[in-house]
Amino acid sequence: MNKRQARDAGFTFAELTVVIALLGVMLAVTYAGMKVVYDGRRVSDQQALVAKDIGAPLEQMDQSLAQNLVLEQATPYTVTALVDRPTYNGTDVEFDHLERHVITATSDGRLTEQIYSTNAMRQNTGLIHTFTWSNHNANQSRGIPLFVFRDATGAAIPSTATSITANTRRLDVRVVASYDGRSFEGSRTVFFRNR
């Protein structure tokens, strides 16, 4: 065999084994890197869900319901309240603008808030805004009340009580959301300032 034939013979088994081993190591490192990115994205998505579907509605409900003058409807999944919302005139704040807020956890997984303007007779004059806070709400599907109503002593008022709207002085709000088969929740106690 001459030198030219020996060079054209191809790769040896040892050389192929080394190349395959190196490819395996490179694939393992790539997979590990991709898994870190995927897991980080999943955690980021969950944090965004908690902020959007739980944190934002809790903050808004606290701001809106704390200023309520009249609790008109009170069920475990819906609250309707006449709210004294502030209006800003330069550095002065005036509480003379009445709005009706309807907050509902629906059976189809939505958490919504509708805000209506009212006239001097406290009648709705128009829909100002509708917020859909969440499309992942799980309060009704899991049987967890969105609202628990409490009297002046802090005792829970049964949702069947006829005096629930008159006797409520604060309420516990518990928002539950489902995402990728997991449940997330947050809660807050809203103290009524005008009662």
KAZI-V220322 format. One record per run of one state. SS is the DSSP state (@ for helix, = for strand, . for the rest). FROM is the first residue (numbers start at 1). TO is the last residue. If there is no record, write none. Layout:
ss->SS from->FROM to->TO
ss->SS from->FROM to->TO
This chain:
ss->. from->1 to->2
ss->@ from->3 to->7
ss->. from->8 to->12
ss->@ from->13 to->66
ss->. from->67 to->67
ss->= from->68 to->74
ss->. from->75 to->77
ss->= from->78 to->89
ss->. from->90 to->91
ss->= from->92 to->105
ss->. from->106 to->110
ss->= from->111 to->118
ss->. from->119 to->123
ss->= from->124 to->134
ss->. from->135 to->136
ss->= from->137 to->137
ss->. from->138 to->138
ss->@ from->139 to->142
ss->. from->143 to->146
ss->= from->147 to->150
ss->. from->151 to->155
ss->= from->156 to->156
ss->. from->157 to->163
ss->@ from->164 to->167
ss->. from->168 to->169
ss->= from->170 to->179
ss->. from->180 to->181
ss->= from->182 to->191
ss->. from->192 to->195
